[in-house]
Amino acid sequence: MNAPRPILVTGFEPFGGDTMNPSEQVARAMAEGVRSTFETAVGVGITGVAGPGGGSAEKPVGLVFIGVSTPQGTRVRRDVW
């Protein structure tokens, strides 16, 4: 049995010209892009601020957006860990 290999997908259209700015829109685009590109039933997109620096009052270190896309629609959850 072969173990699955990780796949890095890039090339989604940036929002606001800033690809380093995590947002609900980016997580949604990533999840939907995975479904479309790989023709799967489920796509997941995760983006956030890992730290230790780079956070702000609006987007603190630990902020994560998780997008899940299925045939029933796409949902994005925002968490701060």
N, C-alpha and C positions, 0 to 999 in steps of 0.2 A: 504494500500500500504506500503510495506517495503522499507525503505531507504537503498541504497547500503552501504555496509560496506567497509572501506578501506582495501586494501590488500598490505602487504609488501612482495616483492619478492626479494630474495637474491640468490646468488649461481652462478652468471655469472663468467666466467673465467677472472681473472684479467689480465691487460695488463702491461707488464714490471714488474710484481711482486708487483705493488703498487696500491692497491685498493683505496687509498685515493688521487689519482692523477687524477683530472678531465681531460677528453680529448674527442675528436671527436669519437675515437674508443670505449670508454666506453659508451657514449650516444647512439651510433649506436647499440652496443651489447645489451644494456638495451631495446631499442625499439623493436629490432628484437626478443629478448627473450620473451618479453611480448606477442607479436603476436603468437609466437610458443607455449609458455606455455599455454596460455588461448584460443588458436585457434580463435583469433579475426581478424577483418578486418584491424584494426588500433592499433598500439602499440606506446607508447610514453616513452622516457627515458630522464631524466633531471639530469645533474650533474654540479657541479661548486664549486666556492670558496665563501662561505657565509660571512666570516669575523667574528669578526672584525680583527683578525690576520690571519696569514697563507698564505698571498699572496706573490707573487714575481714579478719581472719585467716581466717575461714571462707569468705568470698566476696571475694577480692581483686580489685583493678582488673585487667581483662583476662579475667575469668571469662566464658565464653560457654557457653550450652546451645543446641544445635541439634537440633530435632526434625524428623523426616521421617515422614510417615504415608502408607502405600500400602494397597491392598486386602489385602496380606499381613500388615499390622500396623504398629505405630509403634515407632520406635527413637529414643532421645535420646542424644546424645553430649555429654560435658562436657569442655571444654578451657580451659586458661589460657594466654593468648598474651602 
